[in-house]
Each structure stands twice: as structure tokens, then as C-alpha cells.
Amino acid sequence: MAKLGLNVDHFATVRQARLGAEPDPVIAAAMGELAGAEGITIHLREDRRHIQDRDLEIMRKTVKTKFNLEMAPSVEMVDIACRVKPDQCTLVPENREELTTEGGLDVVAHLVGISLSVNTLHAAGIKVSLFIDPSPDQINASYMTDADAIEIHTGRYADAQDEKARQQELEAIRDAIVLGHKQGLTVHAGHGLNYVNIIPLARFSGIEEFNIGHSIVARAMYVGLDQAVRDMVRLIRQ
Ligand code: PXP
């Protein structure tokens, strides 16, 4: 059964709007777990635009489920991860100007550097997932880095403008799951998923974890975080 990894970055985004203390993503993470999230995800960005080092340090001590740190495969971030030791690091590309992570990692082009990050994180006892587009080349390259998992970037699926494009993207994701498993990789998925587009994906077998942030935090503003998490967990489990 797939698990929900709740991304709490947006609680930090609101907090940073006033550079104050509220809302606290640490509290959101605990509430999310109480509501049924089986993992907590945060992205510590180089520019610290939302999640801060303090959030990472505290959540390492308070998160009771799987603690997943999204980060760029940079020397600074790998050093931080090796010290704090989240359960899993998801390596993502990072670009200062972007509103959110825009594409998957180019593992083919950066095979040596990413393999080095994977090895260093493994030596610290941390599992590694690579956030990649559903492309056979990227999956095969991910296998070569010795990563434990891939997170399929579902952004193109989420942004598809018509049914034909959506079906094409779903097929690409299904093929990526099959190839990922063939290569011995655990398969996760995330980005742009909401209460509607999760439904076809939740029917696929073989996705172990969905990392979802924006749509859950948006719904939480209307119905509260507890209800928003429960609604998504129910859809994933159905
Ligand atoms: N997975 C990864 C690797 C991401 O970078 C993000 C965005 O931080 C997400 C999942 C969650 O995306 P969304 O906020 O659109 O649900």
C-alpha cells in the first residue's frame, strides 16, 4: 500500500513571509502524522526561502514516521544531511529563480557527481532517492548510481492540458514503474499531485510513496490540516 509523505514546506513559506515563528512546520509535521501521514518531507533549499536549518534539526528529533529531506546534491547539503541523518534524502535539481522544483535531476549528465553524493549519504546510513522524469535513460542512470529509489516527477502529468496528453503521461509513469522495479529500485512519485489527479495514480501498483505538499496545505486552509491529510490518505488507500 502506498504511503503519504506530507511535504510541510508551505507552512514555512507562510512563516517566512513575516520572518516570525508561526506557523511552525514542526507542529504541522506532528499534526500530519497524527492524521495518518506515514512520512514527512521537507526541502532545505540553498537560499533557505522556506525551511530553515532549525526546522531540520528539530524535526529529526520529533518526526516519528519516515523523515525525508529533499535537497540539491551539493557538498553543503550532503554535509548537513550526513550530520543530521534523515531517514532518506531525495536529491533534486535546484535553481535559484524557480518558484518550485521545475524538472527532474539529469542523472545521465551528472552521473559521477550524483554517484558520489549517493555513496557519501549511504556511508552515513541514509537511504537515497533520485527525483527524475519518467524517462528510461534517467532510470537506467539512477540504477548505476546505486540509489535505493527513484521519485518519478509527476509534474508533466499534473500539468497535462487534455485527456490524450494525460493518458500519455500516465503511460510514461506506468512504464517508469516497471523499469524502475526491473532495476531493483523502489518507486516513489510526486509533484503537482492533488485530490483529483491522485486517483488514477493511486490505482497503479508499485508506487511506495507519494510526496505531496501544495494541494494538502491549500485544502488545510479551508478545512484544517487534520481533515486535509485524512482526505488524501483515504484517496491513496482506496
Ligand atoms: N517531490 C519533490 C521532489 C518536490 O520537489 C516537491 C515540491 O517541493 C514535491 C514532491 C511536492 O510537490 P507539491 O508541493 O506540488 O505537492
Residues whose N, C-alpha, C, O or C-beta is under 5 A from the ligand:
A	BS01	PXP	N7 H43 V92 T101 F131 G190 H191 G192 L193 N211 I212 G213 H214 S215
